[in-house]
């Protein structure tokens, strides 16, 4: 008799992949059998509770605010009775609490303020007498640095190269002015640089 011939079973690669997949599913215990259970990804739910913004202790307006590393510094203001006050407070961003941080030489509102190095300076503003330039260093009481050639309120100020420049504002008569002034806090001097293209002032609500 002729020797038996061995037959080769040729399975396409695609079909072989399907067979392997079926075997893996069958042995993973996907049903109710006693096989090994394959668990999916685990999710951990975390409840985050956040406090909403806290209100100020009382309504204020006309304040000046300077951003500091320890929290915003609130300089002067009008209280709910429209009276100018001299308090300076710092806001703790974490707790939302205010603490008394410094003191002005007198009541003040509608001033401009800026930080320059270790100093915080307040410019102009309004009280019974319109002040000039006040400064405080390292938490000390504000003291007068110099007088502005053209004092006023609603000034816009910017620090550049160790000096501060004040623009526009409103004088004691209520008229807008076009003054551009330069203040050198280190030398304690201020000078009038010139006039801007327009007489203008900006009332920024507190």
Number of C-alpha atoms within 10 A of each C-alpha: 3 4 5 6 6 6 6 6 6 7 9 8 9 8 10 12 12 11 11 11 11 12 11 12 12 13 14 15 14 15 11 7 11 10 12 10 13 10 7 6 5 6 6 5 6 6 6 5 6 6 7 7 9 9 9 11 8 7 12 17 17 24 25 24 20 17 14 12 6 10 16 17 25 21 30 28 27 21 16 11 8 11 13 23 18 18 18 22 20 22 20 14 12 7 10 16 14 18 12 12 16 20 19 21 13 15 21 28 26 28 29 26 26 20 17 18 9 10 16 21 24 30 30 29 31 24 19 9 12 17 24 22 25 21 22 20 15 9 12 13 15 21 16 16 21 19 18 20 16 20 23 28 27 25 27 18 19 15 15 9 7 11 15 20 19 22 21 26 28 25 20 13 7 10 12 19 21 18 24 21 21 22 24 16 19 9 10 12 14 22 15 15 13 12 14 13 8 11 15 17 20 13 12 11 8 14
